[in-house]
Amino acid sequence: MNEFNFLVLNSHQFFFGLVVLVFCTFLVSDLEDLRTKFDVEKRKFIILTLCTLTVGVFIALFSEWGLQGLFFALEFSLLVTFSLIHPKYAVSFFVYLLLSRPWESYDNQLMSSMPRDISYLTILSVAAHKIIKKQYYFRFNLGTVLLLAFSIWMFLSAFFSNHADLAISNYIEVFSKGVVLFILIQNGIESPKDLLPVKAVFVLAILEKCFVSFYKSNMMEVPTLLEEANSRLESVGILSNSNDIAAIFVLAIPFTLLFILKSRLRPIHWMAAITALFAMVYLVWQSQSRGALLGLFAIFGAWTLIKIRSKKIMTLVIVFGLIATLGAFSRLQRDASDIEGSTSNRLLYWQAGLNMAIRNPIFGVGFWGFPENLRSYVPDGNLGSEGEHMTAHSSWVLALGEGGFTALFLFISLWTYAAFAAWKIRLNQPEYFLGLAGYGMTITFLSHTYLLYPYILLALAITHYQLENEVNYNEVTT
């Protein structure tokens, strides 16, 4: 194992330890509920059962992973136990696992099966707690309808495509996870405060990516003066591309700042928030991604929209932000030919996506069909400088090209409903609206249509809005 892989492995174990500590802080209030619901004998039985389960899982994992995975075995055994205590922990654990992706750096068969195993555990936890509480229903709203409609439409586009086997395989392997996670977040969270551990692990997972990206880009190899102008942020796994990792940092900024500011870190919370902001903005800058810079401007504009009442002042502030963003564009340390080529390639691929929808208006070219069909739909057969088998470089264009006009309508409608939900709760929970604005702008230039990140964000915003409505309704009726 080389130095970098060793560091990534240790960072996984360190941040999984932080997840355990976060869960322990939230467990305090859960223990209070346990005292009120059960007598002493039942509490002893529950605690003994959970301790026995933790030890049993630890022994099973340690026998498989050995000393190298000692901390993993301890952390996973505790997290499995937490997942059975309350579905919010199961959902949070599943979210963190899918974002952290330790199996990409820890080559082990048991670790590779963890996404499937923990998904089963999460579903079991959600279903069991609903049965125990006699809640024989699933939370359902317009967001759920739009997501299911979009996912069904994309499945049909895969089924009727000329590459059905590959499309259906990737649909199950890639896209279905986001749909399942959306539904689990909606049904595993029972109150607005139950969203706190989900948001906490969401922030921790992205901070882990920040650390790994910073180390890989700045500590492994110090660039020379000639190389410095072309060095860009890098990471590992599915987010190794500088543009993709920058998009996730843009998404994380509002959640990280608001989580710190609402925490018990007083009186240093403002200092911690400003430090985190500068660190993440620096990483976004180091990515040299124009889409991410526009995402930062979108967050700034959304914050202005929420906080400033005067339309004149709001206009001046937004114009100032736009000028600053354009000025940042001029300072990008990328070759002019690189920027020009990137722009022309995107325009070619967007035109190709539109051509796919016009010539196949019902189902487009089918799920996962954009790269395979690109050559047939680009203007004059010009594939640009990146060659064939490239993606759309836009989440909206990818949905349009692969699913037709109906898919694009459903995808935009889902985001619109989430933005509506986020706007309704913006005063107390502004991070959702800011995250949707920044990340939505950034993925206009990236193909994140089927990744997990949009559906976690959409699920959090829509679920929080619905839970707030349920709380208000219960207060009125009582």
C-alpha positions as CSV (number, residue, x, y, z in Angstrom):
1,M,0.0,0.0,0.0
2,N,1.5,3.3,-1.1
3,E,1.6,6.5,1.0
4,F,-1.5,8.1,-0.5
5,N,-3.7,4.9,-0.2
6,F,-2.6,4.6,3.4
7,L,-3.6,8.2,4.1
8,V,-7.0,7.7,2.4
9,L,-7.6,4.5,4.4
10,N,-6.8,6.3,7.6
11,S,-8.9,9.3,6.7
12,H,-11.9,6.9,6.2
13,Q,-11.4,5.4,9.6
14,F,-10.9,8.8,11.3
15,F,-14.1,10.3,9.8
16,F,-16.1,7.1,10.5
17,G,-15.0,7.6,14.1
18,L,-16.4,11.2,13.9
19,V,-19.7,9.8,12.7
20,V,-19.8,7.5,15.7
21,L,-19.2,10.5,18.0
22,V,-21.9,12.6,16.3
23,F,-24.4,9.8,16.7
24,C,-23.4,9.5,20.4
25,T,-24.3,13.2,21.0
26,F,-27.7,12.7,19.5
27,L,-28.2,9.4,21.4
28,V,-28.5,11.4,24.7
29,S,-32.0,12.7,23.8
30,D,-33.0,9.2,22.6
31,L,-32.0,7.7,26.0
32,E,-34.4,10.2,27.6
33,D,-37.2,8.9,25.5
34,L,-36.1,5.3,26.4
35,R,-36.5,6.1,30.1
36,T,-40.0,7.4,29.7
37,K,-41.2,4.5,27.4
38,F,-39.8,1.5,29.2
39,D,-39.4,0.3,32.8
40,V,-36.0,-0.6,34.3
41,E,-36.1,-4.3,33.4
42,K,-36.9,-3.6,29.8
43,R,-34.2,-1.0,29.5
44,K,-31.7,-3.5,30.9
45,F,-32.8,-6.1,28.4
46,I,-32.5,-3.6,25.5
47,I,-29.1,-2.4,26.5
48,L,-27.8,-6.0,27.0
49,T,-29.2,-7.0,23.6
50,L,-27.5,-4.1,21.9
51,C,-24.2,-4.6,23.6
52,T,-24.3,-8.3,22.6
53,L,-25.1,-7.4,19.0
54,T,-22.2,-4.9,18.9
55,V,-19.7,-7.4,20.2
56,G,-21.0,-10.1,17.8
57,V,-20.7,-7.8,14.8
58,F,-17.3,-6.6,15.8
59,I,-16.0,-10.2,16.1
60,A,-17.4,-11.1,12.7
61,L,-15.9,-8.0,11.0
62,F,-12.5,-8.3,12.8
63,S,-12.2,-11.9,11.8
64,E,-12.6,-10.8,8.2
65,W,-10.6,-7.6,8.2
66,G,-7.9,-8.3,10.8
67,L,-5.6,-5.7,12.5
68,Q,-5.6,-3.5,9.4
69,G,-9.3,-3.0,9.7
70,L,-9.5,-3.0,13.5
71,F,-11.0,0.5,13.7
72,F,-13.3,-0.2,10.7
73,A,-14.6,-3.3,12.6
74,L,-15.2,-1.3,15.8
75,E,-16.8,1.7,14.0
76,F,-19.1,-0.4,11.7
77,S,-20.2,-2.6,14.6
78,L,-21.3,0.5,16.6
79,L,-22.9,2.1,13.5
80,V,-24.9,-1.1,12.9
81,T,-26.2,-1.0,16.5
82,F,-27.1,2.7,16.1
83,S,-29.0,1.8,12.9
84,L,-31.2,-0.6,14.9
85,I,-31.9,2.0,17.7
86,H,-33.5,4.5,15.4
87,P,-34.0,4.7,11.6
88,K,-32.5,8.2,11.5
89,Y,-29.1,6.6,12.3
90,A,-29.6,3.9,9.7
91,V,-30.4,6.5,7.0
92,S,-27.5,8.7,8.1
93,F,-25.1,5.7,8.1
94,F,-26.2,4.7,4.7
95,V,-25.9,8.2,3.4
96,Y,-22.4,8.5,4.8
97,L,-21.3,5.2,3.5
98,L,-22.4,5.9,-0.1
99,L,-20.7,9.3,0.0
100,S,-17.4,8.2,1.7
101,R,-17.1,5.0,-0.4
102,P,-14.4,3.3,1.6
103,W,-14.4,0.3,-0.7
104,E,-12.7,2.4,-3.4
105,S,-9.5,2.4,-1.2
106,Y,-9.9,-0.7,0.9
107,D,-9.8,-3.7,-1.5
108,N,-11.9,-6.2,0.4
109,Q,-14.9,-8.4,-0.6
110,L,-16.8,-7.7,2.6
111,M,-16.3,-4.0,2.3
112,S,-17.4,-4.1,-1.4
113,S,-20.7,-5.7,-0.3
114,M,-21.3,-3.0,2.3
115,P,-23.6,-0.8,0.2
116,R,-25.9,-3.7,-0.4
117,D,-25.8,-5.0,3.1
118,I,-26.3,-1.6,4.8
119,S,-29.2,-0.8,2.4
120,Y,-30.9,-4.0,3.6
121,L,-30.2,-2.9,7.2
122,T,-31.6,0.5,6.6
123,I,-34.8,-0.8,4.9
124,L,-35.2,-3.3,7.8
125,S,-34.8,-0.5,10.4
126,V,-37.3,1.8,8.8
127,A,-39.9,-0.9,8.3
128,A,-39.4,-2.4,11.8
129,H,-39.8,0.9,13.5
130,K,-42.9,1.7,11.5
131,I,-44.4,-1.6,12.5
132,I,-43.6,-1.2,16.2
133,K,-45.2,2.3,16.1
134,K,-48.1,1.0,14.1
135,Q,-47.4,3.5,11.3
136,Y,-48.6,1.4,8.4
137,Y,-47.9,4.0,5.8
138,F,-45.2,5.6,3.8
139,R,-44.6,9.4,3.6
140,F,-45.7,10.5,0.2
141,N,-45.8,14.0,-1.4
142,L,-45.5,15.7,-4.8
143,G,-41.8,15.3,-4.7
144,T,-42.1,11.5,-4.4
145,V,-44.6,11.4,-7.3
146,L,-42.3,13.4,-9.5
147,L,-39.2,11.4,-8.6
148,L,-41.0,8.1,-9.2
149,A,-42.4,9.4,-12.5
150,F,-38.9,10.5,-13.6
151,S,-37.3,7.2,-12.6
152,I,-40.0,5.1,-14.3
153,W,-39.7,7.1,-17.5
154,M,-36.0,6.7,-17.5
155,F,-36.4,2.9,-17.0
156,L,-38.7,2.8,-19.9
157,S,-36.2,4.7,-22.0
158,A,-33.6,2.1,-21.0
159,F,-36.0,-0.8,-21.7
160,F,-36.9,0.4,-25.2
161,S,-33.4,1.5,-26.2
162,N,-31.2,-0.4,-28.6
163,H,-28.7,-1.0,-25.8
164,A,-31.2,-2.3,-23.2
165,D,-29.0,-4.8,-21.4
166,L,-26.3,-2.2,-20.7
167,A,-28.8,0.5,-19.9
168,I,-30.8,-1.5,-17.4
169,S,-27.6,-2.8,-15.7
170,N,-26.4,0.8,-15.2
171,Y,-29.8,2.0,-14.2
172,I,-29.8,-0.6,-11.3
173,E,-26.2,0.0,-10.4
174,V,-26.1,3.8,-10.5
175,F,-29.5,5.6,-10.7
176,S,-31.7,3.3,-8.6
177,K,-29.5,4.0,-5.5
178,G,-30.5,7.7,-5.5
179,V,-34.2,6.9,-5.8
180,V,-34.0,4.4,-3.0
181,L,-32.1,6.8,-0.8
182,F,-34.6,9.6,-1.5
183,I,-37.5,7.3,-0.3
184,L,-35.5,6.1,2.7
185,I,-34.8,9.7,3.8
186,Q,-38.5,10.6,3.5
187,N,-39.6,7.6,5.6
188,G,-36.8,7.1,8.0
189,I,-37.0,10.7,9.4
190,E,-39.8,11.3,11.8
191,S,-39.3,14.9,12.9
192,P,-37.3,18.0,11.8
193,K,-34.7,17.4,14.5
194,D,-34.1,13.9,13.1
195,L,-32.6,15.5,10.1
196,L,-29.7,16.8,12.1
197,P,-27.6,13.6,12.0
198,V,-28.3,13.2,8.3
199,K,-27.0,16.7,7.6
200,A,-24.1,16.2,10.0
201,V,-22.8,13.1,8.2
202,F,-23.5,14.8,4.9
203,V,-21.1,17.6,5.9
204,L,-18.6,15.1,7.4
205,A,-18.5,13.1,4.2
206,I,-17.8,16.1,2.0
207,L,-15.2,17.4,4.5
208,E,-13.4,14.1,4.2
209,K,-13.4,14.6,0.4
210,C,-12.0,18.1,1.0
211,F,-9.1,16.8,3.1
212,V,-8.2,14.0,0.6
213,S,-8.5,16.5,-2.4
214,F,-6.3,19.0,-0.6
215,Y,-3.7,16.4,0.2
216,K,-3.6,14.9,-3.2
217,S,-3.4,18.2,-5.0
218,N,-1.0,20.1,-2.6
219,M,0.9,17.8,-0.5
220,M,1.8,14.7,-2.6
221,E,3.6,16.7,-5.3
222,V,4.7,20.3,-5.0
223,P,4.3,21.8,-8.5
224,T,7.1,23.7,-10.1
225,L,6.7,27.2,-11.4
226,L,6.0,25.9,-14.9
227,E,3.5,23.3,-13.7
228,E,1.7,25.6,-11.3
229,A,-0.4,27.4,-13.9
230,N,-1.9,24.1,-15.1
231,S,-2.4,22.3,-11.8
232,R,-6.0,21.7,-10.8
233,L,-7.7,20.1,-7.8
234,E,-7.9,16.3,-7.9
235,S,-9.6,13.7,-5.8
236,V,-10.2,9.9,-5.9
237,G,-13.0,7.6,-7.0
238,I,-16.0,8.8,-8.9
239,L,-15.2,12.4,-8.0
240,S,-11.6,12.4,-9.2
241,N,-12.4,15.0,-11.9
242,S,-11.8,18.5,-10.7
243,N,-15.1,19.9,-11.9
244,D,-17.1,17.1,-10.1
245,I,-15.4,17.5,-6.8
246,A,-15.8,21.3,-7.0
247,A,-19.5,20.9,-7.5
248,I,-19.8,18.8,-4.3
249,F,-17.8,21.5,-2.4
250,V,-20.3,24.1,-3.7
251,L,-23.1,22.0,-2.4
252,A,-21.5,21.5,1.0
253,I,-20.7,25.2,1.7
254,P,-24.2,26.3,2.9
255,F,-24.7,23.1,4.9
256,T,-21.3,23.3,6.5
257,L,-21.6,27.0,7.4
258,L,-25.1,26.7,8.8
259,F,-24.3,23.6,10.7
260,I,-21.3,25.3,12.4
261,L,-23.2,28.5,13.1
262,K,-26.1,26.5,14.7
263,S,-23.8,24.3,16.8
264,R,-22.6,24.6,20.3
265,L,-19.2,25.9,19.3
266,R,-19.9,29.4,20.7
267,P,-18.2,31.7,21.0
268,I,-15.8,30.4,18.3
269,H,-18.6,29.4,15.9
270,W,-18.1,32.4,13.6
271,M,-14.3,31.9,13.5
272,A,-14.9,28.2,12.6
273,A,-17.4,29.1,10.0
274,I,-15.2,31.7,8.3
275,T,-12.3,29.3,8.4
276,A,-14.4,26.5,6.8
277,L,-15.7,29.0,4.2
278,F,-12.2,30.2,3.1
279,A,-10.9,26.6,3.0
280,M,-13.7,25.3,0.8
281,V,-13.7,28.4,-1.5
282,Y,-10.0,28.0,-1.9
283,L,-10.5,24.4,-3.0
284,V,-13.2,25.5,-5.4
285,W,-10.8,28.1,-6.8
286,Q,-8.1,25.5,-7.1
287,S,-10.4,23.3,-9.2
288,Q,-10.4,26.1,-11.8
289,S,-14.0,25.2,-12.6
290,R,-16.1,28.0,-14.2
291,G,-19.3,26.2,-13.3
292,A,-18.3,26.0,-9.7
293,L,-17.5,29.7,-9.6
294,L,-21.0,30.4,-11.1
295,G,-22.3,28.1,-8.3
296,L,-20.7,30.3,-5.7
297,F,-22.3,33.3,-7.3
298,A,-25.6,31.6,-7.3
299,I,-25.3,30.9,-3.5
300,F,-24.4,34.6,-3.0
301,G,-27.4,35.7,-5.1
302,A,-29.7,33.3,-3.2
303,W,-28.4,34.6,0.2
304,T,-29.0,38.1,-1.0
305,L,-32.5,37.2,-2.0
306,I,-33.2,35.8,1.4
307,K,-31.6,38.5,3.6
308,I,-31.9,41.8,1.8
309,R,-35.4,43.4,1.6
310,S,-34.6,46.5,-0.5
311,K,-34.7,45.7,-4.2
312,K,-32.3,48.5,-5.0
313,I,-29.7,47.2,-2.5
314,M,-30.3,43.7,-3.7
315,T,-29.7,44.6,-7.3
316,L,-26.5,46.5,-6.5
317,V,-25.2,43.6,-4.4
318,I,-26.0,41.0,-7.1
319,V,-24.3,43.2,-9.8
320,F,-21.3,43.5,-7.6
321,G,-21.2,39.7,-7.1
322,L,-21.5,39.2,-10.9
323,I,-18.7,41.6,-11.6
324,A,-16.5,39.8,-9.0
325,T,-17.4,36.4,-10.6
326,L,-16.5,37.6,-14.1
327,G,-13.3,39.1,-12.6
328,A,-12.5,35.7,-11.1
329,F,-13.0,34.1,-14.6
330,S,-10.3,36.4,-16.0
331,R,-7.9,35.2,-13.2
332,L,-8.3,31.5,-13.9
333,Q,-4.9,29.9,-14.4
334,R,-5.9,27.8,-17.4
335,D,-4.6,27.9,-20.9
336,A,-6.8,29.9,-23.3
337,S,-6.9,27.0,-25.6
338,D,-8.1,24.7,-22.8
339,I,-10.9,27.1,-21.9
340,E,-11.9,27.7,-25.5
341,G,-11.9,24.0,-26.2
342,S,-14.0,23.2,-23.1
343,T,-16.6,25.8,-24.1
344,S,-16.9,24.7,-27.7
345,N,-17.1,21.0,-26.6
346,R,-20.0,21.8,-24.3
347,L,-21.9,23.7,-27.0
348,L,-21.4,20.7,-29.3
349,Y,-22.7,18.3,-26.8
350,W,-25.7,20.4,-25.8
351,Q,-26.7,20.7,-29.4
352,A,-26.3,16.9,-29.7
353,G,-28.6,16.5,-26.7
354,L,-31.2,18.7,-28.2
355,N,-31.0,16.9,-31.5
356,M,-31.4,13.6,-29.7
357,A,-34.7,14.8,-28.1
358,I,-36.0,16.4,-31.4
359,R,-35.4,13.2,-33.4
360,N,-36.5,10.9,-30.5
361,P,-39.1,13.1,-28.6
362,I,-40.6,10.3,-26.5
363,F,-37.8,8.4,-24.9
364,G,-34.7,10.2,-26.3
365,V,-31.8,7.8,-27.1
366,G,-32.4,5.9,-23.9
367,F,-30.9,5.8,-20.5
368,W,-27.0,5.6,-20.7
369,G,-27.2,6.2,-24.4
370,F,-25.7,9.7,-24.8
371,P,-22.1,8.6,-25.3
372,E,-22.9,5.7,-27.6
373,N,-25.0,7.9,-29.9
374,L,-23.0,11.1,-29.7
375,R,-21.4,10.8,-33.1
376,S,-24.8,10.5,-34.8
377,Y,-26.2,13.7,-33.3
378,V,-23.4,16.2,-33.1
379,P,-23.6,19.0,-35.8
380,D,-21.7,17.9,-38.9
381,G,-20.2,14.9,-37.1
382,N,-17.8,17.3,-35.2
383,L,-16.9,15.6,-31.9
384,G,-14.7,18.4,-30.7
385,S,-11.4,17.9,-29.0
386,E,-12.6,15.3,-26.5
387,G,-13.6,12.7,-29.0
388,E,-16.6,10.4,-28.9
389,H,-18.2,8.5,-25.9
390,M,-18.4,11.8,-23.9
391,T,-21.2,12.8,-21.7
392,A,-23.5,15.8,-22.1
393,H,-21.7,18.1,-19.6
394,S,-25.1,19.2,-18.3
395,S,-27.5,17.4,-16.0
396,W,-30.5,19.0,-17.8
397,V,-29.2,18.2,-21.3
398,L,-28.4,14.6,-20.3
399,A,-32.0,14.1,-19.0
400,L,-33.3,15.7,-22.3
401,G,-31.1,13.7,-24.6
402,E,-31.5,10.3,-22.9
403,G,-35.2,10.6,-21.8
404,G,-36.8,13.1,-24.2
405,F,-38.9,16.2,-23.4
406,T,-41.0,14.4,-20.8
407,A,-38.0,13.4,-18.8
408,L,-36.6,16.9,-18.8
409,F,-40.0,18.3,-17.7
410,L,-40.2,15.8,-14.8
411,F,-36.6,16.4,-13.7
412,I,-37.1,20.2,-13.8
413,S,-40.4,19.9,-12.0
414,L,-38.8,17.9,-9.2
415,W,-36.1,20.6,-8.7
416,T,-38.8,23.3,-8.9
417,Y,-40.9,21.6,-6.2
418,A,-37.7,21.2,-4.0
419,A,-36.9,24.9,-4.5
420,F,-40.5,25.8,-3.5
421,A,-40.2,23.7,-0.4
422,A,-36.8,25.2,0.4
423,W,-38.1,28.7,-0.1
424,K,-41.0,28.1,2.4
425,I,-38.6,27.2,5.2
426,R,-35.8,29.6,4.2
427,L,-35.9,31.8,7.3
428,N,-35.0,29.0,9.7
429,Q,-33.3,26.6,7.3
430,P,-31.7,28.7,4.5
431,E,-29.1,26.0,3.7
432,Y,-31.6,24.1,1.5
433,F,-32.4,27.0,-0.8
434,L,-28.7,28.1,-0.9
435,G,-27.6,24.5,-1.7
436,L,-30.2,24.1,-4.5
437,A,-29.2,27.4,-6.0
438,G,-25.5,26.8,-6.0
439,Y,-25.5,23.1,-6.9
440,G,-28.2,23.6,-9.4
441,M,-26.2,26.2,-11.2
442,T,-23.0,24.1,-11.1
443,I,-24.6,20.9,-12.5
444,T,-25.9,22.9,-15.4
445,F,-22.3,22.3,-16.7
446,L,-21.9,18.8,-15.3
447,S,-23.6,15.4,-15.8
448,H,-24.9,14.7,-12.3
449,T,-28.3,13.6,-13.4
450,Y,-28.0,10.0,-12.0
451,L,-25.5,10.6,-9.1
452,L,-26.6,10.4,-5.5
453,Y,-25.9,14.0,-4.5
454,P,-28.9,15.6,-6.2
455,Y,-31.3,13.2,-4.7
456,I,-29.9,13.6,-1.2
457,L,-30.3,17.3,-1.5
458,L,-33.8,17.1,-3.0
459,A,-34.9,14.6,-0.3
460,L,-33.6,16.7,2.6
461,A,-35.3,19.9,1.3
462,I,-38.6,18.3,0.5
463,T,-38.7,16.1,3.7
464,H,-37.9,19.0,6.0
465,Y,-40.7,21.1,4.4
466,Q,-43.2,18.3,4.8
467,L,-42.2,17.6,8.4
468,E,-42.5,21.3,9.3
469,N,-46.0,21.2,7.8
470,E,-46.9,18.1,9.8
471,V,-45.7,19.8,13.0
472,N,-47.7,23.0,12.3
473,Y,-50.8,20.9,11.5
474,N,-50.6,18.9,14.7
475,E,-50.2,22.1,16.7
476,V,-53.2,23.6,15.1
477,T,-55.4,20.5,15.5
478,T,-54.4,20.1,19.2
